[in-house]
Amino acid sequence: MLRKTFLILLSLLLIGLLFYTAIQERTVIVIEDQETGESKAYVTNDRTFMLSYVHSVLLTPVDEYFSIDENDILMLQKTVYESFGVGLPFEQIDDADFEIVDNKFILYLERPFKSIHMIISVIPDHTLTIDGEVIDLSNVFGDGTQLLEIYSEKKMIFRLGNYQYVL
């Protein structure tokens, strides 16, 4: 009887230790539907992500690269695009470096954002790439989503091997 009680207590202790070590506070990227308030969170292991879309007038791809600082502020690091047009830089900006590589314009920045507000439509083909996973923003909340907010915050996650779940 004593041995059985000891094994049960040891098992409970090991399970508790497993859950304790598997739960961590991590920075996540949150996508929130501004119409319904529904949100989804994605873990970023390297605290970076890429926002991509097709320019609605020029119909050329645009990639915006972000990092997340220690205060969960989104920092726009660079924008890569193929043509000049409405809403895209066309001249040297004082606080930014600019170069052309493989026929693409690259604007290097250091611009902070608390959050990104965006309207999703059929044309732009908005995607968010986090740790190599491409998320189609037009499909995140199903049909009808128009206005999204993207931001980062610290949340508790349960992590066991490659499995991660945001609590």
N, C-alpha and C positions, 0 to 999 in steps of 0.2 A: 504494500500500500504506500509506504514511504517512497519507494523507488518510482512508482507511478506518479505521485504528486510532484516529485522532483523533476521528472521528465516533462510533465505538463507545464510547470513553471519555467523550466529551461526553454521549452518550445515557445511559450508566450514571450519570454524575454528576447529570444532570437527574432521572432516576428516583429516585435516592437522595435528592436534595433534596426531591422531591415527597413521598416517604414520611416524611422527617424533619419536614417542616412539617405533614404531615397527622396525625401522631401527637402527641397532647396528653394531659396529665394532667387529668382532670376529675372532679368529684364526680358519683357515680352513686347511684341508689337501688337497693338490692338487696332482692329478695324471695327468702327462703329457705324451702324446705319442711323443717320440723323433723323430719319422719319419715324422709325419704330423704337429706337434706343437699344436694339439688339446689338450685341458685339461678339466678336470672335478674337481670340488671342493666339499668337504664334510665337514660339520660343525662337530667339536668335542666339546661336552659340557664339558667333563672333561679333555681335553688336553692330552688324551692318545689314543693309538691304538695298535693293534696287527697285525703283518705280519706273515702269516703262509704259509707253503709250504711242499711238500713231497720231501725229499732229493732224488736227481736224481739217485744216485748210490745205496744207502741203502734202498730206498723206505720206509723210516720211517718219521713220521711227525716231523716238527720243528716249534716252535712258538717263535717269537721274540717280546718282549714287549717294547714299546717306550712311552716316555712322551715328551711333548713339553715345552721347557723353555720359559721365558719371552721374549727372543730374537728370538723366532721361530726356535730354533735349536732343532733337533730331538735327544733325548737322549736314547740310547739303555740301558734299565734297566736290562733286563735278557733275557736269551735264554734257552728254555726248549726243550730237545731232548731225544730220546730213545736209541741211539746207537752211538758209536764212528765211525768216518769215515772221508773221504776226506772233508776238509773244516769245520769240527766240532772240537771243542776243545777236547783234550784227556788228558791234564795234567793241574795241578794247575797253574794259571797265577798269577803273582805277584800282580796285581792291581784288582783282582776279587775274590769273594767268590764263593765256589762251594759246592753243596750238592746233595744227591740222595734222592728223595721222590717218593714213589709209583713206583719204578723202572724207574724213569725218572731222567735224569741229568739236574740240574738247575745251570746255570752259571750267577751270579749276577755281573753286570757291571755298568759303568757310562761312556759310550762312546758317544761323540758328533758327529753328522753328520749334515751337511748343507742340504744334500739331499741323497736319496737312488736311485741308478741306478740299474735296473734289467732287465733281459731278460726273457720274458714269453714264456714257451714252454708247450707242451701238458702234459708231465710227472709231473711237480712239483705241479700242482693244487694250484696256488698262490691265496691267499685270504687276504683281509684287513678287520679287524673287528674294527668298530668305533661305540662306544656307543651301542654295542650289535648287530649292523647291519653288516652282513657278505657280503662283496663285492667280487665277483669272478673277479679277475683282468684280466683273459683271455677273459672275456665278456664285459669289460668296454668300449672298442672302437670298438668292433666287430672283425671279423676274420682278421688275418694278422698282428695284433699288435705284435711287437717283443720287442722293447726297450722302457721301461717306466722310468720316473723319478718321485719320490715321495718326496714332500717337504711341508713345512707349511708356511703360510703367513697370514697376517691380511687382511680381506676383509669386505666390508659392506654386511650385510645380512638383509633381510626383514623377521621378525619373528612375527607371529600372532598365539598365542596358540601353538599347536604342529607343525604347518606348518612353515618351514624355506626355504628360497630361497636365494641363493648366488647371489649378484648383480655383 
